[in-house]
Amino acid sequence: MNELKITKDNFQTEVLQSSLPVLIDFWAPWCGPCRMLAPVIEELAADFKGKAKVGKVNVDEEPELAAAFGVASIPTIVVMKNGKVADISVGFQAKAALAAMLEK
């Protein structure tokens, strides 16, 4: 498992202070599209190792983080660069589309 588990406890250091772009997958275990996206997220974590961080936020365990990003539907993918939101995507996305979000 290459992706980070992002929580409110490590959000500051892993996301806001990261020198690398961070892709965050807001998900829940009961969400079908989230489970379909899981292998894609894992592949991205491997593909971007050293170039970007890829993490997951379980919205059931971290409701404050989900609320902070206004997550209403899952999966929601947020790309952060220099501590700011660079891109947001809602729903299942192809790996190429998510990779493009990280690369721009």
C-alpha positions in Angstrom: 0.0 0.0 0.0 1.8 3.1 -1.2 -0.9 5.6 -0.4 -0.9 7.6 2.9 -3.7 7.4 5.4 -4.5 11.1 5.9 -6.1 12.2 9.2 -6.6 15.5 10.9 -3.6 14.6 13.0 -1.1 14.3 10.1 -2.9 16.7 7.6 -0.7 19.7 8.5 2.6 17.9 8.0 1.7 15.5 5.2 -0.5 17.9 3.1 -0.2 21.6 4.0 3.6 21.5 4.5 4.3 19.1 1.7 6.8 20.3 -0.9 5.3 17.8 -3.3 1.8 17.9 -4.8 -0.7 15.8 -2.8 -3.7 13.9 -4.3 -6.3 13.2 -1.7 -9.0 10.6 -2.2 -12.0 11.2 0.0 -13.7 7.8 0.3 -15.7 5.4 2.5 -15.7 1.6 2.7 -19.4 1.4 1.9 -19.1 3.4 -1.4 -19.1 1.3 -4.5 -17.4 3.8 -6.9 -14.8 4.4 -4.1 -13.9 0.7 -4.1 -13.7 0.8 -7.9 -11.3 3.7 -7.6 -9.1 2.1 -5.0 -6.8 0.2 -7.4 -6.4 3.3 -9.5 -5.3 5.3 -6.5 -2.8 2.6 -5.5 -1.3 2.6 -9.0 -1.0 6.4 -9.0 0.7 6.2 -5.6 3.3 3.8 -7.2 3.6 5.8 -10.4 4.2 9.1 -8.7 6.4 7.9 -5.9 9.0 10.6 -5.2 7.1 13.1 -7.4 3.8 13.5 -5.5 2.0 12.1 -2.4 -1.2 10.1 -2.8 -3.4 9.8 0.2 -6.8 8.7 1.3 -9.2 10.2 3.8 -12.0 8.0 5.1 -14.9 10.4 5.4 -16.5 8.3 8.2 -13.4 8.6 10.3 -12.5 12.2 9.4 -15.7 14.1 9.0 -14.0 17.4 9.9 -11.6 17.1 6.9 -14.4 16.2 4.6 -16.4 19.2 5.8 -13.3 21.5 5.5 -13.2 20.6 1.7 -17.0 20.7 1.3 -17.1 17.1 0.3 -20.8 16.3 -0.5 -20.3 13.3 -2.8 -17.7 10.6 -2.8 -15.3 9.7 -4.2 -14.0 13.3 -4.3 -10.4 13.8 -5.4 -8.6 16.9 -4.3 -5.1 17.9 -5.5 -3.2 20.2 -3.2 -0.1 22.2 -4.3 1.9 24.4 -1.9 -0.9 24.0 0.7 -3.7 25.2 -1.6 -6.4 23.4 -3.6 -5.2 23.1 -7.2 -7.9 20.9 -8.6 -11.0 19.0 -7.5 -12.9 16.1 -9.2 -16.0 14.3 -8.0 -17.0 10.8 -9.0 -15.0 8.0 -10.6 -12.3 9.2 -12.9 -9.9 7.3 -15.2 -6.3 7.0 -14.1 -5.1 9.2 -16.9 -7.5 12.0 -15.8 -6.2 11.8 -12.2 -2.6 11.7 -13.4 -3.2 14.8 -15.5 -4.6 16.6 -12.4 -1.3 15.9 -10.6 0.9 16.9 -13.6 -0.6 20.3 -14.4 
